[in-house]
């Protein structure tokens, strides 16, 4: 009897959960205005709630009504069937189109409960656990074959991990040509990326650029002068230069300096975040962070 076993289930047990590169790619993509527009249009086209389904029951009902069984909450379809048959329906064709548009590896859009499909359906960021799969088939105690599927360029750590699992089943098929061309490893500011996304988010949620709001301490000499309608602007500025301690400067929104201070970096470093991540977004997805 020939039995096919999926190695990934065995591997997952001993591998620690990590959010790393794939999580950051998916999170960064969620900030891209063009992607947000595509998500909104996809949800409208396929009659998905505006912000995604908030319960598995709603998702099940939608999948049943649209005969898209693989996206039901009790998903049990063989993973190989998903890869070989994809795309099977109009929703999966849409996922393929988005995956190609944003230059994503297949595992970010070709599996129901990962990446782009899950983000559209449930509003959740849940990227693929790995950028590879290892399958093998046994005939009794005899190994018939082993397959390595690589979705994206592997880092050195991932390549070593793959090699270790292949050695576990006594097979030396890992090509030595797999090189570390991981974009995250190449960038000199790699260590700052996990910090950059929160910094970017705080700047995005500001309602407009910070505007300086100047006022005077209540009851101070400048406050009294300012309330006099007879004093000229020029005269008031002269007294301001002489009584700087009476001046209170606030901002309509948090400044880059204030945001940076909360994260232990300078205001200039906080301002450069969008430039760095925009460059990364352009390189990954082909689109800027600005609409």
Order of alpha helices (4+ residues) and beta strands (2+ residues): beta-alpha-alpha-alpha-alpha-alpha-alpha-alpha-beta-beta-alpha-alpha-alpha-beta-alpha-alpha-beta-alpha-alpha
